[in-house]
Amino acid sequence: MTPLEPDKIDTLFINCHLATMTGNAFSIIEKAALAVTGKTISWIGKEKDLSDHLKTKCQKVIDCKNGWILPGFVDCHTHLVWGGSRSNEFEMRLAGASYEEISKKGGGIFSTVQATRKASKDELFILASKRVAALLSQGITTLEIKSGYGLNLETELKLLEVIRQLDKDFPVHIEATFLGAHALPREFANDPDGYIDLVTDTMLPKIKNQGIATAVDVFCEHIAFNLSQTKKVFQTAKDLGLNIKLHAEQLSDSNGAALAAQFSALSCDHLEYLSLDSAKKMADNHVTAVLLPGAFYFLKETQKPPVDILRKLKIPMAVSTDLNPGSSPVHSMTLVLNMACVLFGLTCEEALLGATIHGAKALSLEKSKGSIEKGKDADLVVWDIDTAADLCYLAGLTPIKMVIIEGRILHDNFKNE
């Protein structure tokens, strides 16, 4: 093992335990230490392998007081830039209305679209900033944000500009996804193909030219867009060199996941009605499955994703908040981890892999994010817990001692002790 030199370490964490999330497992190192140099992890190992000289001469030594260090959470599926509120729909659901019934009555996505179109960029930024800050306080250090509440060129660009500003103003790493094909806007109510033409011929080239999104998503469902329309968006995205993602098989089996697999999508998300045949195609094309238990819970769904099939085919299962105003207004990753275990039957290890390295895979960031490895970004959270599984067991509790993003300490609760 290469000896460490104090002048080459910026921060040394001692008296800790690590759940590195490597090798598709917790991969725990107890009584550990971790060194950060610049923005990256420079050393991991047992604390006993460090010399007393090193501990006293390092620029900054942090005693984690027997805490646990895990990679920062990767929230790989959110819609957190929106205007307005849909708490009234929550009350409608409690009275028995379904997601589809609300949508057909002009609610759902359409009410958010109307409010979002009316809101200024500054208003949307202020609202979204509160949500990003909340997620950061939950230990989320990498975040995907989708557009999709504009459904016209002007508002979709406005949403993506807000996402870009959030990425600049917050230390969280943010990936922007264009979801123009989220729903059919009312002005195209009788011309869905015409709207898809607008997405492919006008919106996507503009977005590519401005460099304000890295991926393209579609809601492929009987209440949204069919396979042919989805394929046209995917082909345009592929031709433009943009990554592909898909809202797939949430309300029915549309074979969207199989289509996404043919385009080597980064992920297929929701997947409650995923078939074995489509799952095999996902496995063959290395597509990550993104499970969204918040929406399952909030919509009172009963059809669970086929977790056993995903396990058998060794398809990585990411877990995300799906933060959005209509079907998952959930701001807590630890709550979602608990839901993933209780509602979907994931083990604590699977759920935490889903919120770290598999979430990173869903964004094509697994080489730099999602696990504790030498050379990776020092995106870390120090937790006051007894075992890594506590993050799934203690539903909604977020006992954070410290958040570090690319080596920079952002939250330090040790100072209050």
Secondary structure by P-SEA (a helix, b strand, c coil): cbbbbcccccbbbccccccccccccccccccbbbbbcccccccccccccccaaaaaacccccccccbbbccccccccccccccccaaaaaaaaaacccaaaaaaaccaaaaaaaaaaaccaaaaaaaaaaaaaaaaaaccccbbbbccccccaaaaaaaaaaaaaaaaacccbbbbbbcccccccccccccaaaaaaaaccccaaaaaaaccccbbbbbcccccccaaaaaaaaaaaaaabbbbbbbcccccccaaaaaaaaaccccccccccccaaaaaaaaaabbbbbbbaaaaaaaccccccaaaaaaaaccbbbbcccccccccccccaaaaaaaaaaaccccaaaaaaaacaaaaaaacccccccccccccccbbbbbcccccccccccccccccccccccccccccccccc
